[in-house]
Amino acid sequence: MKTSTELWQEIRHVTVAPGTVTLWWLYQAGIVVKTPGGTVVVVDPYLSDNVPAPIDPAEVEFDALLATHSHEDHLDPDSITPFMSHDRTRFIGPPMAAERVLAAGVKAERTTPARRGEVIEIGDLTVRPVHARHMYGPEPTPDAVGYVLEVGGVSVYHSGDTEYDSEIVADTRGVTASFISMNGTAGNMNAHEAAMLAWLQGSKLAVPFHYGLWRDADYGEGATLDPGLFVGTYRKLNPEGHTLVLEAANAVVLDRDGLAA
């Protein structure tokens, strides 16, 4: 795999064609998104237990750090300060997550609370927080959200952590690509439920994630960590549909039809 420096230089220097977006997976639910206008954001990066980490938060300089909720595997406490050490980087996340960023010493004017139904602009990228239901017993997050990231007619759904809920479908129907957590434990859909959500959304590309970092045993009983389970179920629901199994740090280019040629 690329070194952290190599990945950052790739992200920094790649030119994104009009009508496309480029993404990189950082394991778990972490993704980096770059737009044709050069806007670069990272969503839910968790780097603390990943050796070597795909990126070094002190080295990269993003326009925004987004978190779907306040749990540490989506808002990594060890990464907040280095990510936010760059003056241009802003934080976007629901109020409980924003409180953790403020507690780390980030100024309030650099944080933007994310609530379902709002629209947030970052350069040429539109961020739309959407419904999520993540009331995991030990640490419920009633303000958890997912995101739809949109630019140039391409829309990417990032589920964050969530159980299945029909309101997610209402908020995200017709997205270009769905990146859906499918680990099946701790308040998340399993692989089959995640595939059903992508099918109901009518997404052009269905992508499972939220796996690939810890030992399988660490996810707990009921974990569904094989992306092949997701792919198999999705193909039964939508034989003509398209899926993608991610490879960490490898660029993925999307256009309005899904994966770009």
C-alpha positions, 0 to 999 in steps of 0.5 A: 500500500502507498505510504501516507506521504504518497497518498497525500501527494496523490490526493493533493495533485490529482486533477478531477475532471468535470462531472466526476468526483474522486474518492479514497477509502481509509478503512472502516467508514473513512473516505476522502473526497475531491471535487473538480474545483479542488475541494478536499474533505474527509469523512469519519477517518479513524486512524488510531488503531491502524498501523500504518495509517493510510494518512497522517492527519498532521501532514494533510490539509483538507478543506473540511473534516466531517463526522457523522456522529461522536463515537471515537471510530468516526471522530477519532479523538487522537486525530482532531488536533492534527487535522484541525491544526491547518487554519483553512480546515473546518469541522462539520458534524452534529452537535454532540460531535462538535462539542468534542471538537470544541473541547479539543480547543478548536474555535467555534467559528471553525465548526459547523453543526450538521443537522438533517435537512440543512445544506452546507457549502464547501467550495463547489461541494454541497453537503446535505446531512440526512437521517440516521438512527444510531441509538446504540445502547452503551452510548446513544447518539440521537443526533447522528446523521449520514451525508449526501455529498453532491457536485456536478450531478454526482451524489455520494451517500455516506451512511455513518453508523445506522440501523435500517430506517425508511426515512433514510430512503426518503432522504437519499433516493436516487443517489449516484453511489451509496457507501453503507456500513455493513458490520452488523453489530453495535447499532449498524445494519448487517450486510443484507440490510445494507444491500436492501437499503442500497437497492431501495435507494436506487443507487447506481453503485452500491459500496459496502464499508465499515470493516477491514481495520480490527480483528474480526473477533473484535467486532462482536457476535453477529458481525458481517464483515465479508463484503461478498455477503453484501454483493451477493444479496444486492445482486439477488435484489438487483441483478443488473446493479453495480457494486464495488469492493473497496481497496484501501488508499486506491482512487475511485472515480465516479461520474453520474452513471456510477463508476467512471469508465 
